[in-house]
Amino acid sequence: MELLLVVLAAFGQRDWSAALAAGDYRGAWSEATALADPARRARAEAEIRYQAGDPAGALAAAEAGLAQSPGELELLFYAAGAALWLQEA
């Protein structure tokens, strides 16, 4: 996996999801916040925060994205999952 990340980085194709898969939360966040599309950025931020153990942040990011793109099912997934997580806490 690390070799793949090195190769992708060398060709400038490393993205937030590859960094997140490698456990590089800081790198994933840096890549995600640079996304130009607000819906893609919100989805990335919601997933990163969710995997990092921040359900309140994941919910906020997902809600912000859903306000702009209500049809994004992945944002709905993270919003619902984070809301359930917070309810259990």
VMD Tcl script that builds the backbone (N, CA, C; Angstrom):
set m [mol new atoms 267]
animate dup $m
set s [atomselect $m all]
$s set {name element resname resid chain x y z} {
  {N N MET 1 A 0.819 -1.193 0.000}
  {CA C MET 1 A 0.000 0.000 0.000}
  {C C MET 1 A 0.861 1.255 0.000}
  {N N GLU 2 A 1.939 1.236 0.792}
  {CA C GLU 2 A 2.804 2.414 0.855}
  {C C GLU 2 A 3.465 2.688 -0.495}
  {N N LEU 3 A 3.840 1.616 -1.210}
  {CA C LEU 3 A 4.444 1.800 -2.526}
  {C C LEU 3 A 3.466 2.480 -3.472}
  {N N LEU 4 A 2.211 2.070 -3.424}
  {CA C LEU 4 A 1.199 2.689 -4.268}
  {C C LEU 4 A 1.064 4.172 -3.957}
  {N N LEU 5 A 1.065 4.531 -2.684}
  {CA C LEU 5 A 0.961 5.937 -2.307}
  {C C LEU 5 A 2.156 6.743 -2.781}
  {N N VAL 6 A 3.341 6.144 -2.715}
  {CA C VAL 6 A 4.545 6.829 -3.180}
  {C C VAL 6 A 4.462 7.065 -4.685}
  {N N VAL 7 A 4.013 6.057 -5.417}
  {CA C VAL 7 A 3.891 6.186 -6.874}
  {C C VAL 7 A 2.845 7.238 -7.228}
  {N N LEU 8 A 1.690 7.194 -6.567}
  {CA C LEU 8 A 0.653 8.182 -6.843}
  {C C LEU 8 A 1.121 9.593 -6.504}
  {N N ALA 9 A 1.825 9.746 -5.404}
  {CA C ALA 9 A 2.342 11.067 -5.022}
  {C C ALA 9 A 3.354 11.565 -6.040}
  {N N ALA 10 A 4.164 10.662 -6.559}
  {CA C ALA 10 A 5.180 11.052 -7.540}
  {C C ALA 10 A 4.544 11.579 -8.822}
  {N N PHE 11 A 3.391 11.050 -9.162}
  {CA C PHE 11 A 2.715 11.497 -10.369}
  {C C PHE 11 A 1.667 12.572 -10.090}
  {N N GLY 12 A 1.610 13.062 -8.852}
  {CA C GLY 12 A 0.677 14.116 -8.507}
  {C C GLY 12 A -0.764 13.667 -8.446}
  {N N GLN 13 A -1.006 12.369 -8.252}
  {CA C GLN 13 A -2.367 11.855 -8.274}
  {C C GLN 13 A -2.847 11.414 -6.899}
  {N N ARG 14 A -2.125 11.701 -5.878}
  {CA C ARG 14 A -2.558 11.317 -4.539}
  {C C ARG 14 A -3.717 12.213 -4.125}
  {N N ASP 15 A -4.757 11.624 -3.600}
  {CA C ASP 15 A -5.894 12.420 -3.170}
  {C C ASP 15 A -6.197 12.153 -1.703}
  {N N TRP 16 A -7.208 12.803 -1.196}
  {CA C TRP 16 A -7.535 12.708 0.220}
  {C C TRP 16 A -7.879 11.295 0.632}
  {N N SER 17 A -8.562 10.535 -0.220}
  {CA C SER 17 A -8.981 9.185 0.166}
  {C C SER 17 A -7.787 8.249 0.297}
  {N N ALA 18 A -6.776 8.435 -0.519}
  {CA C ALA 18 A -5.570 7.614 -0.398}
  {C C ALA 18 A -4.837 7.943 0.893}
  {N N ALA 19 A -4.778 9.212 1.220}
  {CA C ALA 19 A -4.136 9.617 2.474}
  {C C ALA 19 A -4.910 9.081 3.672}
  {N N LEU 20 A -6.229 9.135 3.599}
  {CA C LEU 20 A -7.055 8.629 4.694}
  {C C LEU 20 A -6.888 7.122 4.841}
  {N N ALA 21 A -6.842 6.413 3.734}
  {CA C ALA 21 A -6.655 4.964 3.776}
  {C C ALA 21 A -5.318 4.587 4.410}
  {N N ALA 22 A -4.343 5.466 4.262}
  {CA C ALA 22 A -3.027 5.219 4.845}
  {C C ALA 22 A -2.952 5.685 6.307}
  {N N GLY 23 A -4.053 6.247 6.819}
  {CA C GLY 23 A -4.057 6.735 8.197}
  {C C GLY 23 A -3.448 8.105 8.358}
  {N N ASP 24 A -3.234 8.799 7.258}
  {CA C ASP 24 A -2.651 10.140 7.286}
  {C C ASP 24 A -3.775 11.172 7.335}
  {N N TYR 25 A -4.304 11.409 8.537}
  {CA C TYR 25 A -5.440 12.308 8.685}
  {C C TYR 25 A -5.083 13.745 8.321}
  {N N ARG 26 A -3.908 14.175 8.707}
  {CA C ARG 26 A -3.484 15.541 8.398}
  {C C ARG 26 A -3.355 15.735 6.880}
  {N N GLY 27 A -2.753 14.780 6.201}
  {CA C GLY 27 A -2.633 14.856 4.746}
  {C C GLY 27 A -3.981 14.791 4.056}
  {N N ALA 28 A -4.860 13.923 4.555}
  {CA C ALA 28 A -6.195 13.806 3.982}
  {C C ALA 28 A -6.950 15.119 4.136}
  {N N TRP 29 A -6.835 15.728 5.330}
  {CA C TRP 29 A -7.531 16.997 5.571}
  {C C TRP 29 A -6.993 18.091 4.657}
  {N N SER 30 A -5.693 18.132 4.497}
  {CA C SER 30 A -5.072 19.131 3.635}
  {C C SER 30 A -5.557 18.988 2.194}
  {N N GLU 31 A -5.610 17.759 1.711}
  {CA C GLU 31 A -6.078 17.505 0.340}
  {C C GLU 31 A -7.565 17.827 0.210}
  {N N ALA 32 A -8.354 17.453 1.228}
  {CA C ALA 32 A -9.801 17.646 1.159}
  {C C ALA 32 A -10.175 19.122 1.159}
  {N N THR 33 A -9.534 19.915 1.985}
  {CA C THR 33 A -9.885 21.330 2.057}
  {C C THR 33 A -9.470 22.091 0.807}
  {N N ALA 34 A -8.646 21.479 -0.031}
  {CA C ALA 34 A -8.241 22.119 -1.278}
  {C C ALA 34 A -9.203 21.816 -2.430}
  {N N LEU 35 A -10.188 20.942 -2.202}
  {CA C LEU 35 A -11.139 20.605 -3.263}
  {C C LEU 35 A -11.986 21.828 -3.605}
  {N N ALA 36 A -12.178 22.060 -4.889}
  {CA C ALA 36 A -12.927 23.235 -5.335}
  {C C ALA 36 A -14.440 23.035 -5.219}
  {N N ASP 37 A -14.915 21.831 -5.467}
  {CA C ASP 37 A -16.350 21.541 -5.442}
  {C C ASP 37 A -16.835 21.439 -3.988}
  {N N PRO 38 A -17.766 22.291 -3.574}
  {CA C PRO 38 A -18.205 22.281 -2.177}
  {C C PRO 38 A -18.813 20.952 -1.725}
  {N N ALA 39 A -19.534 20.278 -2.599}
  {CA C ALA 39 A -20.144 18.993 -2.229}
  {C C ALA 39 A -19.074 17.929 -2.021}
  {N N ARG 40 A -18.095 17.874 -2.895}
  {CA C ARG 40 A -16.997 16.916 -2.736}
  {C C ARG 40 A -16.180 17.221 -1.493}
  {N N ARG 41 A -15.964 18.512 -1.246}
  {CA C ARG 41 A -15.207 18.912 -0.056}
  {C C ARG 41 A -15.958 18.520 1.220}
  {N N ALA 42 A -17.267 18.756 1.250}
  {CA C ALA 42 A -18.066 18.399 2.419}
  {C C ALA 42 A -18.077 16.895 2.635}
  {N N ARG 43 A -18.168 16.122 1.570}
  {CA C ARG 43 A -18.154 14.668 1.685}
  {C C ARG 43 A -16.829 14.192 2.250}
  {N N ALA 44 A -15.747 14.753 1.732}
  {CA C ALA 44 A -14.417 14.373 2.211}
  {C C ALA 44 A -14.248 14.748 3.683}
  {N N GLU 45 A -14.658 15.952 4.041}
  {CA C GLU 45 A -14.525 16.398 5.430}
  {C C GLU 45 A -15.374 15.536 6.365}
  {N N ALA 46 A -16.591 15.176 5.931}
  {CA C ALA 46 A -17.460 14.335 6.751}
  {C C ALA 46 A -16.832 12.958 6.966}
  {N N GLU 47 A -16.302 12.373 5.901}
  {CA C GLU 47 A -15.699 11.045 6.033}
  {C C GLU 47 A -14.442 11.078 6.898}
  {N N ILE 48 A -13.614 12.078 6.708}
  {CA C ILE 48 A -12.386 12.188 7.499}
  {C C ILE 48 A -12.728 12.358 8.976}
  {N N ARG 49 A -13.643 13.263 9.280}
  {CA C ARG 49 A -14.025 13.491 10.674}
  {C C ARG 49 A -14.673 12.250 11.288}
  {N N TYR 50 A -15.500 11.560 10.518}
  {CA C TYR 50 A -16.157 10.354 11.002}
  {C C TYR 50 A -15.120 9.286 11.350}
  {N N GLN 51 A -14.192 9.046 10.434}
  {CA C GLN 51 A -13.163 8.032 10.677}
  {C C GLN 51 A -12.196 8.445 11.774}
  {N N ALA 52 A -12.055 9.738 11.988}
  {CA C ALA 52 A -11.160 10.225 13.040}
  {C C ALA 52 A -11.831 10.200 14.415}
  {N N GLY 53 A -13.124 9.847 14.460}
  {CA C GLY 53 A -13.817 9.764 15.737}
  {C C GLY 53 A -14.468 11.059 16.177}
  {N N ASP 54 A -14.818 11.913 15.229}
  {CA C ASP 54 A -15.442 13.201 15.533}
  {C C ASP 54 A -16.857 13.230 14.949}
  {N N PRO 55 A -17.825 12.581 15.625}
  {CA C PRO 55 A -19.166 12.528 15.048}
  {C C PRO 55 A -19.843 13.893 14.933}
  {N N ALA 56 A -19.593 14.797 15.873}
  {CA C ALA 56 A -20.195 16.132 15.789}
  {C C ALA 56 A -19.662 16.886 14.567}
  {N N GLY 57 A -18.375 16.791 14.330}
  {CA C GLY 57 A -17.784 17.437 13.157}
  {C C GLY 57 A -18.247 16.792 11.864}
  {N N ALA 58 A -18.377 15.467 11.879}
  {CA C ALA 58 A -18.856 14.757 10.690}
  {C C ALA 58 A -20.284 15.162 10.374}
  {N N LEU 59 A -21.108 15.268 11.402}
  {CA C LEU 59 A -22.499 15.681 11.205}
  {C C LEU 59 A -22.568 17.100 10.651}
  {N N ALA 60 A -21.783 17.999 11.202}
  {CA C ALA 60 A -21.787 19.388 10.722}
  {C C ALA 60 A -21.341 19.472 9.264}
  {N N ALA 61 A -20.301 18.744 8.912}
  {CA C ALA 61 A -19.814 18.765 7.525}
  {C C ALA 61 A -20.843 18.155 6.583}
  {N N ALA 62 A -21.452 17.056 6.998}
  {CA C ALA 62 A -22.452 16.407 6.153}
  {C C ALA 62 A -23.680 17.288 5.972}
  {N N GLU 63 A -24.123 17.936 7.041}
  {CA C GLU 63 A -25.281 18.832 6.932}
  {C C GLU 63 A -24.988 20.014 6.014}
  {N N ALA 64 A -23.787 20.548 6.109}
  {CA C ALA 64 A -23.412 21.668 5.235}
  {C C ALA 64 A -23.414 21.227 3.774}
  {N N GLY 65 A -22.900 20.033 3.524}
  {CA C GLY 65 A -22.900 19.515 2.160}
  {C C GLY 65 A -24.299 19.216 1.651}
  {N N LEU 66 A -25.150 18.659 2.523}
  {CA C LEU 66 A -26.523 18.346 2.124}
  {C C LEU 66 A -27.333 19.606 1.831}
  {N N ALA 67 A -26.988 20.714 2.478}
  {CA C ALA 67 A -27.677 21.971 2.202}
  {C C ALA 67 A -27.432 22.414 0.765}
  {N N GLN 68 A -26.262 22.077 0.231}
  {CA C GLN 68 A -25.924 22.458 -1.141}
  {C C GLN 68 A -26.258 21.366 -2.146}
  {N N SER 69 A -26.152 20.115 -1.722}
  {CA C SER 69 A -26.386 18.972 -2.623}
  {C C SER 69 A -27.225 17.923 -1.892}
  {N N PRO 70 A -28.539 18.150 -1.794}
  {CA C PRO 70 A -29.377 17.248 -1.007}
  {C C PRO 70 A -29.472 15.838 -1.566}
  {N N GLY 71 A -29.068 15.628 -2.789}
  {CA C GLY 71 A -29.137 14.302 -3.394}
  {C C GLY 71 A -27.912 13.436 -3.166}
  {N N GLU 72 A -26.908 13.943 -2.461}
  {CA C GLU 72 A -25.670 13.188 -2.217}
  {C C GLU 72 A -25.901 12.127 -1.145}
  {N N LEU 73 A -26.021 10.887 -1.569}
  {CA C LEU 73 A -26.314 9.807 -0.631}
  {C C LEU 73 A -25.181 9.569 0.364}
  {N N GLU 74 A -23.950 9.774 -0.051}
  {CA C GLU 74 A -22.828 9.567 0.879}
  {C C GLU 74 A -22.861 10.584 2.012}
  {N N LEU 75 A -23.270 11.807 1.712}
  {CA C LEU 75 A -23.411 12.809 2.765}
  {C C LEU 75 A -24.539 12.417 3.727}
  {N N LEU 76 A -25.613 11.888 3.174}
  {CA C LEU 76 A -26.718 11.430 4.015}
  {C C LEU 76 A -26.269 10.274 4.907}
  {N N PHE 77 A -25.453 9.376 4.354}
  {CA C PHE 77 A -24.924 8.253 5.126}
  {C C PHE 77 A -24.129 8.754 6.334}
  {N N TYR 78 A -23.228 9.702 6.105}
  {CA C TYR 78 A -22.408 10.210 7.204}
  {C C TYR 78 A -23.230 11.040 8.187}
  {N N ALA 79 A -24.229 11.781 7.696}
  {CA C ALA 79 A -25.081 12.544 8.599}
  {C C ALA 79 A -25.875 11.605 9.508}
  {N N ALA 80 A -26.463 10.579 8.921}
  {CA C ALA 80 A -27.252 9.631 9.715}
  {C C ALA 80 A -26.367 8.850 10.691}
  {N N GLY 81 A -25.227 8.377 10.210}
  {CA C GLY 81 A -24.323 7.619 11.076}
  {C C GLY 81 A -23.812 8.450 12.240}
  {N N ALA 82 A -23.453 9.689 11.958}
  {CA C ALA 82 A -22.949 10.565 13.014}
  {C C ALA 82 A -24.056 10.902 14.016}
  {N N ALA 83 A -25.269 11.131 13.514}
  {CA C ALA 83 A -26.386 11.440 14.414}
  {C C ALA 83 A -26.683 10.268 15.341}
  {N N LEU 84 A -26.648 9.054 14.805}
  {CA C LEU 84 A -26.870 7.864 15.639}
  {C C LEU 84 A -25.751 7.715 16.660}
  {N N TRP 85 A -24.543 7.968 16.227}
  {CA C TRP 85 A -23.378 7.876 17.121}
  {C C TRP 85 A -23.530 8.856 18.285}
  {N N LEU 86 A -23.938 10.077 17.965}
  {CA C LEU 86 A -24.113 11.087 19.013}
  {C C LEU 86 A -25.270 10.744 19.948}
  {N N GLN 87 A -26.297 10.116 19.406}
  {CA C GLN 87 A -27.436 9.734 20.229}
  {C C GLN 87 A -27.048 8.669 21.252}
  {N N GLU 88 A -26.131 7.783 20.854}
  {CA C GLU 88 A -25.683 6.715 21.739}
  {C C GLU 88 A -24.736 7.223 22.821}
  {N N ALA 89 A -24.076 8.344 22.560}
  {CA C ALA 89 A -23.076 8.862 23.500}
  {C C ALA 89 A -23.702 9.451 24.741}
}
mol reanalyze $m
mol bondsrecalc $m
mol representation Tube
mol addrep $m
